[in-house]
Amino acid sequence: MEPSFTIGIEEEYLLVDRETRDLAVDPPKSFMTECEKRLKGRVSPEFMQSQIEVGTNKCATIPQAADELAELRQTVAEVAGKHGMAPIAASTHPFAEWDMQKHTRKDRYDILARDMQAVVRRLLICGMHVHVGLDDDDLRLDMMQQIAYFLPHLLVLSTSSPFWRGENTGLKSYRLSVFHEMPRTGLPETFDSHGEYERHVNVLVGAGVIEDATKIWWDVRPSCRFPTLEMRIADICTRLDDTVTVAAVYQCLLHMLCRLKRNNQRWRGYSNMLVQENKWRAQRYGFDEGLIDFGKGIIVPYATLLEEIIAFAGPSAEELGCKEQLLHARTILSRGTGAHEQVRVYEEAVAAGAGKTEALKRVVDFLIEAFLPDTEPS
């Protein structure tokens, strides 16, 4: 039976004080109340009070998801503006201090804070999750293992966390360095069937280590709430169009892999040892220094690899109605990701005579402007 390939996108935002540009450590309760009233089940608090999460409904197509995500961003920005705040789509804040934050008082988060201690107190990071409908349990497990090869390629297109506590880390995705202090993160394990996966999960549940599979935080995982395969490796994209493109690439790659499977073919599997090396390169350099072609045993420019992905996934994009969004990946390479743009804004401000603090505030100003799709930051 043909999978549905439905699409759902979740984004996490940081809330900043418009005057100070620092994080809004303790937003008024009326902010979340109005967001919940207007967005009706598509918004929720995140671990830190200075964060908020939105999620689309199950969408039939990428363009439908894009329209809904634009509505979600617009609404959160409007409500935040009434309270002297603004949302930004960056996986780390340019200069905020994690130890000044407060976690949201909620049973799940209270348990997380108790169990993880300092590790979770540092979790001042945001990401995006993309759900693609694959209705068969074993198919989801098979696709999880095949899509793992492409996870670094997806991360490259999304990077937005070059700064941490006021310093340029030299990484395009510092978020992953923070997140990987958590247990049960990283590349997914390999299983022969969905049943084998469930048996492993049940060992952890039975031992009282986790309540359910929602606390397995791999870079891609079978959702335990929906019949979807959930991609989690990406940073939150600064610009809406980039978010939609990352979702489109992911959806099209899964469609392509399922087509191969129907023809009794499959993508060659590689060990986590090798994929992890590309993941590090994506985290460290973004698209600046290329990724390893494991078949050739050489580093290949990311632009070359992207053209290969477009060729592989092009027929799927035509069938799924997201060719335009797939091709927008070329724009990301020519313009830069959110990480590239943040560093550029900072360096230009310093070159123009701004001090470090002022330059970092200009980065926040850029992020505020870039949040909505109908604005084009200078």
C-alpha positions as CSV (number, residue, x, y, z in Angstrom):
1,M,0.0,0.0,0.0
2,E,1.4,3.4,-1.0
3,P,2.4,5.5,2.0
4,S,0.5,8.8,2.5
5,F,3.6,11.0,2.7
6,T,1.6,13.5,4.7
7,I,3.7,16.3,6.2
8,G,3.7,18.0,9.6
9,I,6.2,20.6,10.8
10,E,7.0,21.6,14.4
11,E,9.2,24.7,15.1
12,E,10.6,26.0,18.4
13,Y,11.2,29.7,18.8
14,L,13.0,31.9,21.4
15,L,11.2,34.9,22.9
16,V,13.3,38.1,23.2
17,D,12.6,41.3,24.9
18,R,12.4,44.0,22.2
19,E,14.2,46.6,24.3
20,T,17.1,44.6,25.7
21,R,17.2,41.9,22.9
22,D,18.0,39.4,25.6
23,L,15.6,36.5,26.3
24,A,12.3,37.1,28.0
25,V,13.0,35.0,31.0
26,D,9.5,35.2,32.5
27,P,6.9,36.0,29.8
28,P,3.5,37.0,31.1
29,K,1.0,34.1,31.3
30,S,-1.4,36.2,29.1
31,F,1.0,35.7,26.2
32,M,0.6,31.9,26.1
33,T,-3.1,32.1,26.9
34,E,-3.8,34.3,23.9
35,C,-1.6,32.1,21.6
36,E,-3.5,29.0,22.7
37,K,-6.8,30.7,22.2
38,R,-5.9,31.9,18.7
39,L,-4.0,28.8,17.5
40,K,-6.3,26.1,19.0
41,G,-4.0,23.2,19.8
42,R,-1.2,24.1,17.5
43,V,1.0,25.9,20.1
44,S,2.5,24.7,23.4
45,P,5.1,25.9,26.0
46,E,8.6,24.5,25.7
47,F,11.1,23.4,28.4
48,M,12.3,27.0,29.0
49,Q,9.8,29.7,29.7
50,S,11.6,31.8,27.1
51,Q,10.7,29.3,24.4
52,I,7.5,28.4,22.5
53,E,6.7,25.6,20.1
54,V,4.2,25.5,17.2
55,G,3.1,22.7,15.0
56,T,1.1,22.4,11.9
57,N,-1.8,20.1,11.4
58,K,-1.3,17.0,9.2
59,C,-0.9,18.5,5.8
60,A,-1.4,16.8,2.4
61,T,1.3,18.8,0.7
62,I,4.4,21.0,1.3
63,P,2.7,24.2,0.1
64,Q,-0.2,23.5,2.5
65,A,2.2,23.1,5.4
66,A,4.0,26.3,4.3
67,D,0.8,28.3,4.4
68,E,-0.1,27.1,7.8
69,L,3.4,27.7,9.2
70,A,3.3,31.2,7.9
71,E,0.1,31.7,9.8
72,L,1.7,30.3,13.0
73,R,4.7,32.5,12.7
74,Q,2.6,35.6,12.0
75,T,0.3,34.9,15.0
76,V,3.1,34.3,17.5
77,A,4.8,37.5,16.3
78,E,1.6,39.5,16.7
79,V,0.8,38.3,20.2
80,A,4.4,38.6,21.3
81,G,4.5,42.2,20.0
82,K,1.6,43.1,22.3
83,H,3.8,42.1,25.3
84,G,6.9,43.9,24.2
85,M,8.5,40.7,22.9
86,A,9.4,39.2,19.6
87,P,10.0,35.6,18.5
88,I,13.2,34.6,16.7
89,A,14.0,31.4,14.8
90,A,17.5,30.6,15.9
91,S,18.7,27.4,17.6
92,T,20.7,29.4,20.1
93,H,20.4,33.0,21.3
94,P,23.5,35.1,20.3
95,F,24.4,36.2,23.9
96,A,21.8,34.9,26.5
97,E,23.0,33.1,29.6
98,W,21.5,29.6,30.2
99,D,21.8,29.8,33.9
100,M,19.5,32.8,34.0
101,Q,16.5,30.9,32.5
102,K,13.5,29.3,34.2
103,H,12.0,26.0,33.1
104,T,8.3,25.7,32.5
105,R,6.4,24.2,35.5
106,K,4.9,21.1,34.0
107,D,5.0,17.5,35.3
108,R,7.0,16.3,32.3
109,Y,9.5,19.2,32.5
110,D,9.8,19.0,36.3
111,I,10.7,15.3,36.0
112,L,13.2,16.1,33.2
113,A,14.8,18.8,35.4
114,R,15.1,16.5,38.3
115,D,16.5,13.6,36.3
116,M,18.9,15.5,34.0
117,Q,20.1,18.2,36.4
118,A,22.7,20.6,34.9
119,V,22.6,18.9,31.5
120,V,19.0,20.0,31.0
121,R,19.5,23.4,32.6
122,R,21.8,24.1,29.7
123,L,19.2,23.1,27.1
124,L,18.7,26.6,25.9
125,I,18.3,25.5,22.3
126,C,15.6,25.2,19.6
127,G,15.1,22.9,16.7
128,M,12.6,21.8,14.1
129,H,10.9,18.5,13.6
130,V,9.4,17.2,10.4
131,H,6.9,14.3,10.3
132,V,6.3,12.4,7.1
133,G,3.4,9.9,7.0
134,L,4.6,6.3,6.6
135,D,1.7,4.2,7.7
136,D,3.5,0.8,8.0
137,D,5.5,0.1,11.1
138,D,8.2,-2.0,9.5
139,L,8.5,0.5,6.6
140,R,9.2,3.3,9.1
141,L,12.0,1.3,10.7
142,D,13.5,0.5,7.3
143,M,13.3,4.1,6.1
144,M,14.8,5.3,9.4
145,Q,17.9,3.3,8.7
146,Q,18.2,4.3,5.1
147,I,17.5,8.0,5.6
148,A,20.2,8.2,8.2
149,Y,22.8,8.6,5.4
150,F,21.2,11.9,4.4
151,L,20.8,13.5,7.9
152,P,24.0,15.5,7.7
153,H,22.9,16.8,4.3
154,L,19.7,18.1,5.9
155,L,21.5,19.6,8.9
156,V,23.7,21.6,6.5
157,L,20.7,23.4,5.0
158,S,19.3,24.4,8.4
159,T,22.2,25.6,10.6
160,S,21.4,28.6,12.8
161,S,23.4,28.3,16.0
162,P,26.9,29.8,15.6
163,F,26.8,31.9,18.8
164,W,26.7,30.7,22.4
165,R,26.8,33.1,25.4
166,G,28.2,36.0,23.3
167,E,30.9,34.0,21.6
168,N,31.3,32.9,18.0
169,T,31.8,29.1,18.6
170,G,33.3,28.5,15.1
171,L,30.5,25.9,14.6
172,K,27.5,26.4,12.4
173,S,25.3,24.3,14.6
174,Y,26.5,24.6,18.2
175,R,23.0,23.4,19.3
176,L,24.0,19.8,18.7
177,S,27.0,20.1,21.1
178,V,24.5,21.1,23.8
179,F,21.9,18.6,22.9
180,H,24.2,15.6,22.8
181,E,24.9,15.9,26.5
182,M,21.4,14.4,26.8
183,P,21.0,10.6,26.8
184,R,19.4,8.7,23.9
185,T,20.4,11.3,21.3
186,G,22.4,11.1,18.1
187,L,22.1,8.8,15.1
188,P,19.5,6.0,15.3
189,E,20.2,2.4,16.1
190,T,19.7,-0.4,13.6
191,F,16.9,-2.9,14.0
192,D,15.6,-5.8,11.8
193,S,12.0,-5.0,12.4
194,H,9.6,-2.7,14.3
195,G,9.0,-5.5,16.7
196,E,12.7,-5.6,17.6
197,Y,12.7,-1.9,18.1
198,E,9.7,-2.1,20.4
199,R,11.3,-4.9,22.5
200,H,14.3,-2.6,23.1
201,V,12.1,0.3,24.1
202,N,10.1,-1.9,26.4
203,V,13.3,-2.9,28.2
204,L,13.9,0.8,29.1
205,V,10.2,1.3,30.0
206,G,10.1,-1.8,32.1
207,A,13.3,-0.7,34.0
208,G,11.6,2.6,34.8
209,V,14.3,4.6,32.9
210,I,11.8,6.2,30.5
211,E,8.0,6.4,30.4
212,D,7.7,5.9,26.7
213,A,9.5,6.3,23.4
214,T,9.0,10.1,23.4
215,K,12.2,10.2,25.5
216,I,14.2,8.6,22.8
217,W,15.6,11.8,21.1
218,W,17.5,10.4,18.1
219,D,18.1,12.5,15.0
220,V,15.3,10.6,13.3
221,R,12.8,8.3,15.0
222,P,9.5,6.6,14.6
223,S,6.9,8.8,16.2
224,C,5.0,7.1,19.0
225,R,2.1,9.6,18.7
226,F,1.6,9.4,14.9
227,P,2.3,6.9,12.1
228,T,5.2,9.1,10.9
229,L,8.9,9.1,10.7
230,E,10.1,12.2,12.5
231,M,13.3,14.0,11.5
232,R,14.9,15.9,14.4
233,I,18.5,16.6,13.4
234,A,17.8,20.1,11.9
235,D,18.4,23.4,13.6
236,I,15.4,25.7,13.4
237,C,15.7,27.6,10.2
238,T,15.8,31.4,10.5
239,R,13.7,32.0,7.4
240,L,10.4,30.3,6.8
241,D,11.2,29.4,3.2
242,D,14.3,27.5,4.4
243,T,12.2,25.5,6.9
244,V,9.8,24.5,4.1
245,T,12.7,23.5,1.8
246,V,14.3,21.3,4.5
247,A,10.9,19.6,5.0
248,A,10.5,19.2,1.2
249,V,14.0,17.6,0.8
250,Y,13.3,15.2,3.6
251,Q,9.8,14.2,2.2
252,C,11.2,13.8,-1.3
253,L,14.1,11.7,-0.1
254,L,11.8,9.3,1.7
255,H,9.5,9.1,-1.3
256,M,12.6,8.3,-3.5
257,L,13.7,5.6,-1.0
258,C,10.3,4.0,-0.9
259,R,10.2,4.0,-4.8
260,L,13.5,2.1,-4.7
261,K,12.1,-0.3,-2.2
262,R,9.2,-1.1,-4.5
263,N,11.7,-2.0,-7.2
264,N,13.5,-4.3,-4.8
265,Q,16.4,-1.8,-4.4
266,R,17.7,0.1,-1.5
267,W,20.1,2.9,-0.6
268,R,23.5,1.4,0.5
269,G,23.8,1.4,4.3
270,Y,26.9,2.9,6.0
271,S,28.0,2.6,9.6
272,N,27.2,5.2,12.1
273,M,31.0,5.7,12.3
274,L,31.1,7.1,8.8
275,V,27.7,9.0,8.9
276,Q,28.8,10.5,12.2
277,E,31.9,12.0,10.5
278,N,29.7,13.8,8.0
279,K,27.4,14.9,10.8
280,W,30.3,16.5,12.5
281,R,31.4,18.2,9.3
282,A,27.9,19.6,8.9
283,Q,27.8,20.7,12.5
284,R,31.2,22.4,12.3
285,Y,31.3,23.8,8.8
286,G,27.7,23.8,7.4
287,F,28.2,23.7,3.6
288,D,31.5,25.5,3.6
289,E,33.9,22.5,3.6
290,G,31.9,19.7,1.9
291,L,31.0,16.2,3.0
292,I,32.6,12.8,2.5
293,D,31.5,10.7,-0.5
294,F,31.9,7.3,1.2
295,G,31.9,5.5,-2.1
296,K,34.7,7.6,-3.5
297,G,36.5,8.1,-0.2
298,I,36.9,11.8,-0.8
299,I,35.4,15.1,0.4
300,V,33.0,16.5,-2.2
301,P,31.7,20.1,-2.3
302,Y,28.2,20.3,-0.8
303,A,27.0,22.1,-4.0
304,T,27.8,19.0,-5.9
305,L,26.1,16.7,-3.4
306,L,23.0,19.0,-3.5
307,E,22.8,18.7,-7.3
308,E,22.9,14.9,-6.9
309,I,20.1,15.1,-4.3
310,I,18.0,17.3,-6.6
311,A,18.5,14.8,-9.4
312,F,17.6,11.8,-7.2
313,A,14.6,13.6,-5.6
314,G,13.4,15.6,-8.6
315,P,10.8,13.1,-9.8
316,S,9.5,12.7,-6.3
317,A,9.2,16.5,-6.0
318,E,7.2,16.6,-9.2
319,E,4.8,13.9,-8.0
320,L,4.5,15.5,-4.5
321,G,4.0,19.0,-5.8
322,C,7.1,20.6,-4.2
323,K,9.6,21.1,-7.0
324,E,9.9,24.9,-6.3
325,Q,10.6,24.2,-2.6
326,L,13.2,21.6,-3.4
327,L,15.0,23.9,-5.8
328,H,15.1,26.7,-3.2
329,A,17.9,24.7,-1.6
330,R,20.2,26.3,-4.2
331,T,19.2,29.8,-2.9
332,I,20.1,28.7,0.6
333,L,23.6,27.9,-0.7
334,S,24.0,31.1,-2.5
335,R,22.6,33.3,0.3
336,G,23.8,31.3,3.3
337,T,21.9,29.7,6.2
338,G,20.8,31.5,9.3
339,A,24.2,30.7,10.8
340,H,26.0,32.3,7.9
341,E,23.8,35.4,8.0
342,Q,24.2,35.9,11.7
343,V,28.0,35.7,11.5
344,R,27.9,38.1,8.5
345,V,25.7,40.6,10.4
346,Y,28.0,40.5,13.4
347,E,31.2,40.9,11.4
348,E,29.8,43.8,9.4
349,A,28.7,45.5,12.6
350,V,32.2,45.1,14.2
351,A,33.9,46.3,11.0
352,A,31.6,49.4,11.1
353,G,32.9,50.2,14.6
354,A,30.2,48.6,16.8
355,G,31.4,47.1,20.1
356,K,30.8,43.4,20.8
357,T,27.6,43.9,22.8
358,E,26.1,46.2,20.1
359,A,27.1,43.9,17.3
360,L,25.4,40.9,19.0
361,K,22.2,43.0,19.5
362,R,22.3,43.7,15.8
363,V,22.3,40.0,15.2
364,V,19.1,39.7,17.3
365,D,17.6,42.6,15.3
366,F,18.3,40.7,12.1
367,L,16.7,37.6,13.5
368,I,13.6,39.5,14.5
369,E,13.3,40.9,11.0
370,A,13.9,37.6,9.3
371,F,11.3,35.7,11.3
372,L,8.3,36.7,9.1
373,P,8.1,35.6,5.5
374,D,7.0,39.0,4.1
375,T,10.1,40.8,5.3
376,E,13.6,40.9,3.7
377,P,16.2,42.0,6.3
378,S,19.0,44.2,5.0
